[in-house]
């Protein structure tokens, strides 16, 4: 009975949510936090303390301690949920971290277009309504040698639009070895089903021949679809039909041919040690009628799905009412136009971050890691067990799956438990730092650590080292 009385007294002593909010309203570190969010955080903290006391949690926290909990929670979250992070994973096109970084020119174009009105759909010469696609169509035609182009919000949308436009209620022939699944469990058969097209599988998982397509073509065949396996490779006893062979078959039989390139690229990366990957313009040159690819993978631009091909088929896609639901906004147009401009100007490898990160020499990555390690004081290096180690990173983003990028990382932590603790601490830093754990060590991979990231990375490592040592 005494214990119950004490518990009730402790509950009554808890400050109200309103009291906490008033006490914290003028705190400088919470200046950017909205009042409703402050109230929600205070309510969560008070409710949590109430539950703890009801569960027999012992001595109640006073108002000052509860206020500290609210401040800590809001400071960790910051005013915005979407924030910049330091990518120390070594994965260049990290889907969870936003994939391609935009170039300086793209950022300037975004600011210019977003800060004022623009001629998004206005023909300035005639003062009549224009097309938002006109700002990138000519660039895409010149870069790929295709007759026409269309851009939607991502590559899955591009494929969906093409299938719905050209094959709704009819058959689409696809090799069994190309029925891929992309991130988030989106599968080609599922997209096809949503489009209303009927899937006709040919060949085997590892071997498909031209005769398989030829024998499957019938009166209900609307499209031959080739899907580039950009996020995996089948090796060994394999056979596949080339783009040129499939395009020729389509012409002979009067059936359109489309290729989904996935992470389409406009430059040949073989001179930089990468394996062969067909470029968009190369595939267009084979005679394929439609080619679809992503804007935010190897292209290095904003999220978008690009379709290039014959004028007749692209016109059909543009006229499909579904296209309006999938269209891009002015920010995507601005960023994509700037990205494509870099390819036409001939400086894409230097100015587009994705290409620059992929092609930077391993020696430069090692040097940057060593110089960063040297910026840590001796005590920090000792407490973290920090050293530079060599390894391999990944391209990511469902692109070039077999490529291992030589890299260098600062390894910290001397046990699995310590690596986990450091990983959590760095993810709570400002800005958050996302690294990878391997062999019971936390690796900060400098293939993807940008020059602007080095100073905050050094501060965060110093802070976590000394907080651990002082604990």
JOTAGI-V105825 format. One record per pair of residues at least 6 apart in sequence whose C-alpha atoms are under 8 Angstrom apart, sorted by the first residue. I is the first residue (numbers start at 1). J is the second residue. Records with the same first field share a line. If there is no record, write none. Layout:
I=J, J
//
This chain:
7=53, 54, 56
10=53, 59, 60
11=50, 53
14=46, 50, 60, 61, 62, 63
15=46, 63
16=46
17=39, 42, 43, 46
18=39
20=42, 63, 66, 67
21=38, 39, 42
23=67
24=30, 67
25=35
29=75
30=71, 74, 75
32=79
33=74, 78, 79
34=79
38=74
41=70, 73, 74
42=67, 70
45=66, 69, 70
46=66
49=60, 61
53=59, 60
76=428, 429
83=431
84=431, 432
85=97, 431, 432, 433, 434
86=431, 432, 433, 434, 449, 450, 453, 457
87=97, 433, 434, 435, 448, 449
88=433, 434, 435, 436, 443, 444, 445, 446, 447, 448, 449
89=393, 434, 435, 436, 443, 444, 445, 448
90=392, 393, 394, 407, 444, 445, 446, 447, 448, 449
91=393, 394, 395, 396, 447, 448
92=99, 100, 354, 357, 358, 394, 395, 396, 447, 448
93=99, 100, 297, 354, 395, 396, 397
94=100, 396, 397
95=396, 397
99=296, 297, 397
100=296, 297, 298, 300, 301, 302, 353, 354
101=300, 301, 352, 353, 354
102=300, 301, 302, 335, 339, 352, 353
103=301, 339, 351, 352, 353
104=351
105=338, 339
106=334, 335, 336, 337, 338, 339
107=335
109=334, 335, 338
110=331, 334, 335
113=330, 331, 334
114=330, 331
120=130, 131, 132, 330
121=129, 130, 131, 132
122=128, 129, 130, 131
123=129, 130, 131
132=330, 333
133=150, 151, 333
135=333, 337
136=333, 336, 337, 340
137=148, 149, 150
139=337, 340, 341, 344
140=146, 148, 149, 308, 340
141=147, 148, 149, 308
143=266, 281, 343, 344
144=266, 280, 281, 282, 284, 308
145=281, 284, 285
146=281, 284, 308, 309, 310
147=308, 309, 310, 311
148=308, 309, 310, 311, 314
149=306, 307, 308, 309, 311, 314
150=306, 307, 308, 314, 318
151=158, 304, 305, 306, 307, 327, 328
152=158, 304, 305, 306, 323, 326, 327, 328
153=303, 304, 305, 326, 327, 328
154=294, 295, 303, 304, 305, 306
155=262, 292, 293, 294, 295, 304, 305, 306
156=191, 305
157=305, 326
158=292, 305, 306, 307
159=191, 260, 292
160=191, 192, 194, 195
161=195, 317, 320, 322, 323
162=317
163=192, 195, 196, 197
164=195, 196, 197
165=316, 317, 320
166=222, 223
167=195, 196, 197, 198, 222, 223
168=195, 196, 197, 198
169=196, 197, 198
170=196, 197, 198, 220, 221, 222
171=197, 198, 199, 200, 220, 221, 222, 223
172=197, 198, 199, 200, 221, 222, 223, 224, 225
173=199, 200, 201, 202, 213, 216, 217, 221, 223, 224, 225
174=199, 200, 201, 202, 224, 225, 226, 227
175=201, 202, 203, 204, 205, 208, 226
176=201, 202, 203, 204, 205, 208
177=203, 204, 205, 206, 207, 208
178=205, 226, 227, 228, 229
179=187, 188, 189, 227
180=187, 188, 227, 229
181=187, 188
182=231, 398
183=398
189=199
192=198, 199
193=199
200=216
202=208, 212, 213, 216
203=209, 212
206=234, 237, 238, 239
207=237, 238, 239, 240
208=239, 240, 241
209=239, 240, 241
210=241, 245, 246
213=224
214=249
221=255
222=255, 256
223=255, 256, 257, 258
224=246, 250, 255, 256, 257, 258
225=257, 258, 259, 260
226=243, 257, 258, 259, 260
227=259, 260, 261, 262
228=259, 260, 261, 262
229=261, 262
230=261, 262, 263, 398, 399, 400, 401
231=397, 398, 399, 400, 401
232=398, 400, 401, 402
233=401, 402
243=259, 283, 286, 287, 288
244=283, 286, 287, 288
246=257, 288
247=257, 286, 287, 288, 289
248=287
250=256, 257
256=289
257=288, 289, 290
258=288, 289, 290, 291, 292
259=288, 290, 291, 292
260=291, 292, 293
261=280, 291, 292, 293
262=292, 293, 294, 398, 399
263=293, 294, 295, 296, 297, 298, 299, 398, 399
264=278, 279, 280, 292, 293, 294, 295, 297, 298, 299
265=277, 278, 279, 280, 298, 299
266=279, 280, 281, 299, 343
267=279
268=276, 277, 278, 279
269=275, 276, 277
270=276
272=359
274=403
275=403
277=400
280=291
283=291
284=290, 291, 309
288=309
289=309, 310, 313
290=307, 308, 309, 310, 313, 314
291=307, 308, 309
292=305, 306, 307, 308
293=305, 306, 307
294=303, 304, 305, 306
295=301, 302, 303, 304, 305, 306, 336
296=302, 303, 304
297=397, 399
298=354, 355, 399
300=339, 352, 353, 354, 355
301=335, 336, 339
302=332, 335, 336
303=332
304=328, 332
307=314
308=314
317=323
339=348, 352
342=348, 351, 352
348=355
349=355, 356, 359
350=356
357=447, 448
358=395, 405
362=406, 407, 408
365=407, 408, 446, 447
366=390, 407, 408, 409, 446
368=446
369=388, 408, 409, 410, 446
370=388
372=454, 458
373=381, 386, 387, 388, 410
375=458
376=458, 462
380=461, 462, 465, 466
381=387
383=465, 466, 469
384=412, 413, 414, 465
385=411, 412, 413, 414
386=410, 411, 412, 413
387=410, 411, 412
388=408, 409, 410, 411
389=408, 409, 410, 411
390=406, 407, 408, 409
391=406, 407, 408, 409
392=404, 405, 406, 407, 408
393=404, 405, 406, 407, 445, 447
394=401, 403, 404, 405
395=401, 403, 404, 405
407=445, 446, 447
408=445, 446, 447
409=443, 444, 445, 446
410=443, 444, 445, 446
411=441, 442, 443, 444
412=419, 441, 442, 443
413=419, 422, 440, 441, 442
414=440, 441
415=440, 441
416=439, 440, 441
417=440
418=441
419=437, 440, 441, 442
420=437, 442
422=442, 464
423=434, 435, 436, 442
425=464
426=432, 433, 434, 460, 461, 464
427=433, 434
429=460
430=456, 460
431=456
433=457
435=442, 443, 444, 445
436=442, 443, 444
437=443
//
